[in-house]
Amino acid sequence: MPWSRETEIEYVLDKGLTVRELPEPVEIRVPDATYTRTVELTATGVRVRELFTIETHRVPREHYGAFRELCRGVDDAQRATVRVEVAQ
C-alpha cells in the first residue's frame, strides 16, 4: 500500500529583505521510496515543497541500506537554509 506526504510552506519576507541564496532542488530515489524538495522564490518570499512517497507497506530487508541513505538525505535536505539579507 503506497503512502505519501506532501508539504508546502510559504515564508513571507518583511519589506527590505531579499533572498541571497536558495538551496538546490533535491531528488532522491531508491527502490521503495522517493523524496523531492524544491525551494523557489515567490512574489512575497519563498515557497518550500516536499513530497515523500513510500511505494510499499514494508521495505524488504535487502533494501534497508538504500532506504537508510534516503532518510539521511531527507534529514540533510531539511537542514538546508535560505539566506536572506537586508536590502541596501
Contacts in CASP RR format, 6 or more apart in sequence:
PFRMAT RR
TARGET T0000
AUTHOR 0000-0000-0000
METHOD contacts of the structure
MODEL  1
MPWSRETEIEYVLDKGLTVRELPEPVEIRVPDATYTRTVELTATGVRVRE
LFTIETHRVPREHYGAFRELCRGVDDAQRATVRVEVAQ
1 56 0 8 1.000
1 57 0 8 1.000
2 53 0 8 1.000
2 54 0 8 1.000
2 55 0 8 1.000
2 56 0 8 1.000
3 53 0 8 1.000
3 54 0 8 1.000
3 57 0 8 1.000
4 51 0 8 1.000
4 52 0 8 1.000
4 53 0 8 1.000
4 54 0 8 1.000
5 50 0 8 1.000
5 51 0 8 1.000
5 52 0 8 1.000
6 49 0 8 1.000
6 50 0 8 1.000
6 51 0 8 1.000
6 52 0 8 1.000
7 48 0 8 1.000
7 49 0 8 1.000
7 50 0 8 1.000
7 51 0 8 1.000
8 47 0 8 1.000
8 48 0 8 1.000
8 49 0 8 1.000
8 50 0 8 1.000
9 47 0 8 1.000
9 48 0 8 1.000
10 42 0 8 1.000
10 44 0 8 1.000
10 45 0 8 1.000
10 46 0 8 1.000
10 47 0 8 1.000
10 48 0 8 1.000
11 45 0 8 1.000
11 46 0 8 1.000
11 47 0 8 1.000
11 48 0 8 1.000
11 82 0 8 1.000
12 44 0 8 1.000
12 45 0 8 1.000
13 19 0 8 1.000
13 44 0 8 1.000
13 45 0 8 1.000
13 46 0 8 1.000
13 84 0 8 1.000
16 86 0 8 1.000
16 87 0 8 1.000
17 84 0 8 1.000
17 85 0 8 1.000
17 86 0 8 1.000
17 87 0 8 1.000
18 84 0 8 1.000
18 85 0 8 1.000
18 86 0 8 1.000
18 87 0 8 1.000
19 41 0 8 1.000
19 45 0 8 1.000
19 46 0 8 1.000
19 82 0 8 1.000
19 83 0 8 1.000
19 84 0 8 1.000
20 83 0 8 1.000
20 84 0 8 1.000
20 85 0 8 1.000
21 82 0 8 1.000
21 83 0 8 1.000
22 39 0 8 1.000
22 40 0 8 1.000
22 41 0 8 1.000
22 46 0 8 1.000
22 82 0 8 1.000
23 37 0 8 1.000
23 39 0 8 1.000
23 77 0 8 1.000
23 80 0 8 1.000
23 81 0 8 1.000
23 82 0 8 1.000
25 36 0 8 1.000
25 37 0 8 1.000
25 38 0 8 1.000
25 39 0 8 1.000
26 35 0 8 1.000
26 36 0 8 1.000
26 37 0 8 1.000
26 38 0 8 1.000
26 73 0 8 1.000
26 77 0 8 1.000
26 80 0 8 1.000
27 34 0 8 1.000
27 35 0 8 1.000
27 36 0 8 1.000
28 34 0 8 1.000
28 35 0 8 1.000
28 36 0 8 1.000
28 69 0 8 1.000
28 70 0 8 1.000
28 73 0 8 1.000
28 74 0 8 1.000
30 63 0 8 1.000
30 66 0 8 1.000
30 67 0 8 1.000
30 69 0 8 1.000
30 70 0 8 1.000
31 63 0 8 1.000
31 66 0 8 1.000
32 54 0 8 1.000
32 55 0 8 1.000
32 56 0 8 1.000
32 59 0 8 1.000
32 60 0 8 1.000
32 63 0 8 1.000
32 66 0 8 1.000
32 67 0 8 1.000
33 52 0 8 1.000
33 53 0 8 1.000
33 54 0 8 1.000
33 55 0 8 1.000
33 59 0 8 1.000
33 67 0 8 1.000
33 70 0 8 1.000
34 51 0 8 1.000
34 52 0 8 1.000
34 53 0 8 1.000
34 55 0 8 1.000
35 50 0 8 1.000
35 51 0 8 1.000
35 52 0 8 1.000
35 53 0 8 1.000
35 70 0 8 1.000
35 73 0 8 1.000
35 74 0 8 1.000
35 77 0 8 1.000
36 49 0 8 1.000
36 50 0 8 1.000
36 51 0 8 1.000
37 48 0 8 1.000
37 49 0 8 1.000
37 50 0 8 1.000
37 51 0 8 1.000
37 77 0 8 1.000
37 78 0 8 1.000
37 80 0 8 1.000
38 48 0 8 1.000
38 49 0 8 1.000
39 46 0 8 1.000
39 47 0 8 1.000
39 48 0 8 1.000
39 49 0 8 1.000
39 80 0 8 1.000
39 82 0 8 1.000
40 46 0 8 1.000
40 47 0 8 1.000
40 49 0 8 1.000
41 47 0 8 1.000
46 82 0 8 1.000
50 77 0 8 1.000
50 78 0 8 1.000
52 74 0 8 1.000
59 67 0 8 1.000
END
